[in-house]
Amino acid sequence: MPRRPQIPDQLRDAVFTTRQAAEAGVSASMLRGSHFISVHRGVWRLAETDLTFDLAVRAASLALPVGSALSHTSALQWMGIGVGRPTPLHFSTCSTAQVAHDIVLHRRLGRLSPRTLRGIPVLGPDRSFVDSATLLPLRHLVRAGDALVRSGLTSIDGLLEYVTSSHLDGVVRAREAALHVRERVDSPRETDVRLLLVLAGLPEPQTNLDVFDDAGTWLARGDLVIPEFRLIIEHDGWHHERSAEQRQKDHLRRERIEAAGWTLIVITTADFQHPTAIVARVFEALVRRGYAGPPPFLTSQWHRIARGL
């Protein structure tokens, strides 16, 4: 039975080049053994090391030519924005390098201006938002924009200025999406509900707004609030996981809100199976509150958004 090789600690839970392996005392013949796996040409990991998204990005960065930068949805994911698929990875470069395994390499004519984030060259948030418009549908792109603004990586004004002046591929969809990006959005489902209502022609809710009673006493912070009609719309994605204590707090909170003359509509995950019903519930609540505007008009764009829910 062959003896297990001595694995240097610096190679554990990491990816590394052939040269780095050699510097750590691992020979070429050891790399060809069962304890090591080739990720890309000249880039390795231990067989016991899972290839996470973080390590896959680092492995690709080691395999690609100098000047390559993480881009598109991969760049957004590296910034902590949860959109798009983890694979394939997207990089941009000005070189003519060949594409490595499971990497989409976007060749650019213009100069790239990456920043270094956790040791990886990454294109900026505004640029990545526009690039991602070639990969994401409108709803997911608005989700990304909301998350970028919420995390402080960009601002609404900065994003609008960038998409207005940009001529990159995807900029037409990016401009449309940027118009729907808002501040203080805490979850992707808040984005989804807001888009369903706005694209149906209903009044746009304000995001994460404090609401008060007639005496000026604070009642709650609502996910989506239409203050002129005293209407709060909230998404509840974890109602089955609440403790009895939390359910009681939620019950008392709702009583307090409604006693002060507000209407609270709660949207659950199951409700997204019938998005027309979400719009209808909000419209009916608005009418009861004195809304005299037009009824919802569900365009082809609305149906495309709703199908993706």
C-alpha positions in Angstrom: 0.0 0.0 0.0 1.6 3.3 -1.1 2.5 5.7 1.8 0.4 8.8 2.0 2.5 11.8 1.0 3.3 14.5 3.5 1.0 17.4 2.6 2.4 20.9 3.4 -0.2 22.9 5.5 -0.1 25.9 3.1 -1.6 23.7 0.3 -4.6 22.7 2.3 -8.0 24.4 1.6 -6.3 26.3 -1.3 -5.5 26.2 -5.0 -1.9 26.6 -6.1 0.4 26.5 -9.1 2.9 23.8 -10.0 5.6 26.2 -9.0 4.0 26.9 -5.6 3.7 23.2 -5.1 7.3 22.7 -5.8 8.3 25.5 -3.4 6.3 23.7 -0.8 8.2 20.4 -1.4 5.7 18.7 -3.7 7.3 17.1 -6.7 5.8 16.7 -10.2 5.4 13.0 -9.7 3.5 13.6 -6.4 1.2 16.0 -8.3 0.3 13.2 -10.7 -0.8 11.0 -7.8 -4.3 10.5 -6.5 -4.0 13.1 -3.7 -3.9 16.1 -6.1 -6.4 17.2 -8.8 -5.7 19.5 -11.7 -8.1 22.4 -11.8 -6.6 24.1 -14.8 -3.4 23.6 -16.6 -0.6 24.3 -14.0 -3.2 24.9 -11.2 -4.0 22.3 -8.6 -5.9 21.5 -5.4 -5.9 18.6 -3.0 -8.4 15.9 -3.6 -9.8 16.5 -0.2 -10.4 20.2 -0.9 -13.8 21.2 -2.2 -13.7 23.6 -5.1 -15.9 26.3 -3.7 -16.8 29.5 -5.7 -14.0 31.3 -3.9 -11.4 28.7 -4.8 -12.7 28.4 -8.3 -12.2 32.1 -8.9 -8.7 32.0 -7.4 -7.8 29.0 -9.5 -9.1 30.7 -12.7 -7.1 33.9 -11.8 -4.0 31.8 -11.5 -4.6 30.1 -14.9 -5.5 33.3 -16.9 -3.0 35.8 -18.2 -2.0 38.9 -16.2 -4.6 41.7 -16.9 -7.6 39.4 -16.7 -10.4 40.6 -14.4 -13.4 39.0 -12.9 -16.5 40.4 -14.6 -20.3 40.1 -15.2 -22.3 38.2 -12.7 -19.1 36.5 -11.3 -17.9 39.9 -10.3 -21.2 40.7 -8.6 -21.1 37.4 -6.7 -17.5 38.2 -5.6 -18.9 41.5 -4.2 -21.5 39.6 -2.3 -24.4 40.2 -4.7 -26.3 36.9 -5.0 -27.4 36.9 -8.7 -26.7 34.6 -11.6 -25.2 31.1 -11.6 -21.9 30.2 -10.0 -20.6 28.6 -13.2 -19.3 29.3 -15.7 -17.1 31.9 -14.3 -16.9 35.2 -16.3 -13.6 37.1 -16.8 -12.7 39.9 -19.1 -9.4 40.5 -20.8 -7.7 42.6 -23.5 -5.5 39.6 -24.5 -6.1 36.8 -27.0 -5.6 34.1 -24.4 -7.4 30.8 -24.8 -10.3 30.0 -22.6 -9.7 27.7 -19.7 -12.1 25.0 -18.5 -15.4 26.3 -17.2 -14.5 30.0 -17.8 -16.1 32.4 -20.2 -13.4 34.9 -21.2 -14.8 38.1 -22.7 -12.3 39.9 -24.9 -12.4 43.6 -24.7 -11.1 46.3 -27.0 -11.2 49.1 -24.5 -9.0 49.5 -21.5 -10.1 47.7 -18.3 -9.9 49.4 -15.0 -10.2 46.6 -12.4 -9.9 47.0 -8.6 -8.4 44.4 -6.3 -10.9 42.8 -4.0 -9.7 40.0 -1.6 -6.7 39.5 -3.9 -8.6 39.2 -7.2 -8.8 41.9 -9.9 -12.5 42.7 -10.3 -14.3 45.1 -12.6 -16.3 47.8 -10.8 -19.9 47.4 -9.6 -21.4 49.8 -12.2 -19.5 48.2 -15.1 -20.5 44.7 -13.8 -24.1 45.7 -13.6 -24.1 46.7 -17.3 -22.1 43.6 -18.3 -24.5 41.4 -16.4 -27.4 42.8 -18.4 -26.2 40.5 -21.2 -26.9 37.5 -19.0 -29.7 38.4 -16.6 -33.4 39.1 -17.2 -34.8 42.4 -16.1 -36.1 41.3 -12.7 -32.7 39.8 -11.6 -30.9 42.8 -12.9 -33.1 45.1 -10.8 -32.4 42.8 -7.8 -28.7 43.2 -8.5 -29.0 47.0 -8.6 -31.1 47.1 -5.4 -28.4 45.0 -3.7 -25.5 47.1 -5.0 -27.1 50.3 -3.7 -28.1 48.6 -0.4 -24.5 47.5 0.2 -23.1 50.9 -0.6 -21.1 49.7 -3.6 -22.9 52.3 -5.8 -25.6 54.9 -5.6 -28.7 55.3 -7.7 -27.4 58.6 -9.1 -24.0 57.0 -9.8 -25.6 54.0 -11.5 -27.9 56.1 -13.6 -25.0 58.3 -14.6 -22.9 55.3 -15.6 -25.6 53.6 -17.7 -26.5 56.9 -19.4 -22.9 57.4 -20.6 -22.1 53.8 -21.3 -22.1 52.2 -24.7 -21.3 48.7 -23.6 -23.2 45.6 -24.7 -26.3 45.2 -22.5 -26.6 48.9 -21.8 -30.2 49.2 -23.2 -31.5 46.6 -20.7 -29.2 48.1 -18.0 -30.8 51.5 -18.5 -34.3 50.1 -18.2 -33.4 48.2 -15.0 -31.5 51.1 -13.4 -34.7 53.2 -13.6 -36.3 50.7 -11.2 -33.4 50.5 -8.7 -34.3 51.8 -5.3 -32.6 52.4 -1.9 -33.1 50.5 1.3 -34.3 47.2 -0.3 -33.6 44.4 2.2 -34.4 41.3 0.1 -34.8 40.1 -3.5 -38.5 39.3 -2.9 -39.1 43.0 -2.0 -37.8 43.8 -5.4 -40.1 41.2 -7.0 -43.2 42.5 -5.3 -42.4 46.1 -6.1 -41.9 45.3 -9.8 -45.1 43.4 -9.9 -47.0 46.4 -8.6 -45.2 49.1 -10.6 -45.2 47.3 -13.9 -49.0 46.7 -13.4 -49.4 50.5 -13.2 -50.2 50.7 -9.5 -48.7 53.4 -7.2 -45.1 52.6 -6.4 -44.5 51.7 -2.7 -41.7 53.3 -0.8 -39.1 50.9 0.5 -38.5 50.1 4.2 -40.3 53.2 5.5 -41.1 54.0 9.1 -44.8 54.4 9.7 -46.5 56.3 12.6 -49.9 56.7 14.1 -51.9 59.9 14.1 -50.2 61.0 17.3 -46.7 60.6 15.8 -45.9 57.4 17.7 -43.7 55.0 15.7 -45.6 51.8 14.8 -43.2 49.8 12.6 -41.0 49.8 9.6 -42.8 48.4 6.6 -41.1 46.6 3.7 -43.1 48.4 1.1 -45.3 51.3 2.1 -47.8 53.4 0.2 -48.3 56.1 2.8 -51.0 58.2 1.1 -53.3 55.1 1.3 -51.9 53.8 4.6 -51.0 50.5 3.1 -48.1 48.3 4.0 -47.0 45.3 1.9 -44.6 42.9 3.4 -42.9 39.7 2.2 -42.8 36.9 4.7 -40.4 34.1 3.6 -40.0 32.2 6.8 -43.3 32.1 8.6 -43.1 28.3 9.1 -39.8 28.6 11.0 -40.9 31.1 13.6 -40.8 30.3 17.3 -44.1 30.7 19.2 -42.6 33.9 20.9 -41.8 35.4 17.5 -45.3 34.6 16.1 -46.8 36.3 19.1 -44.7 39.4 18.5 -45.8 39.5 14.9 -49.4 39.1 15.9 -49.3 42.0 18.3 -47.4 44.1 15.8 -50.1 43.5 13.2 -52.8 44.4 15.7 -51.0 47.6 16.6 -50.6 48.6 12.9 -54.2 47.9 12.0 -55.6 49.6 15.1 -53.8 52.8 14.0 -55.7 52.7 10.8 -53.2 51.0 8.5 -53.8 48.0 6.2 -51.1 45.3 6.2 -50.9 42.8 3.4 -48.5 39.9 3.9 -47.1 38.1 0.8 -45.7 34.6 1.4 -43.5 32.5 -0.8 -46.6 30.4 -1.8 -48.3 33.6 -3.1 -45.7 33.9 -5.9 -47.3 30.9 -7.6 -50.2 33.2 -8.4 -48.7 36.7 -9.0 -51.9 38.1 -10.5 -53.5 37.5 -7.1 -50.8 39.6 -5.4 -51.6 42.5 -7.7 -55.3 42.0 -7.2 -55.0 42.0 -3.4 -53.0 45.2 -3.4 -55.4 46.9 -5.9 -58.5 45.9 -3.9 -56.9 47.2 -0.7 -56.0 50.5 -2.4 -59.6 50.9 -3.7 -60.9 50.3 -0.1 -58.6 53.1 0.9 -59.9 55.5 -1.7 -57.7 54.9 -4.6 -59.4 56.1 -7.8 -56.7 55.3 -10.3 -56.9 52.9 -13.2 -57.0 49.1 -12.5 -53.9 47.0 -13.1 -52.8 46.5 -16.7 -50.7 43.4 -17.1 -48.4 44.0 -20.1 -46.3 41.4 -21.9 -43.3 42.7 -19.8 -45.3 42.1 -16.6 -46.0 38.5 -17.7 -42.3 38.0 -18.4 -41.5 39.2 -14.9 -44.2 37.1 -13.4 -43.2 33.9 -15.2 -39.8 34.1 -13.6 -41.1 34.2 -10.1 
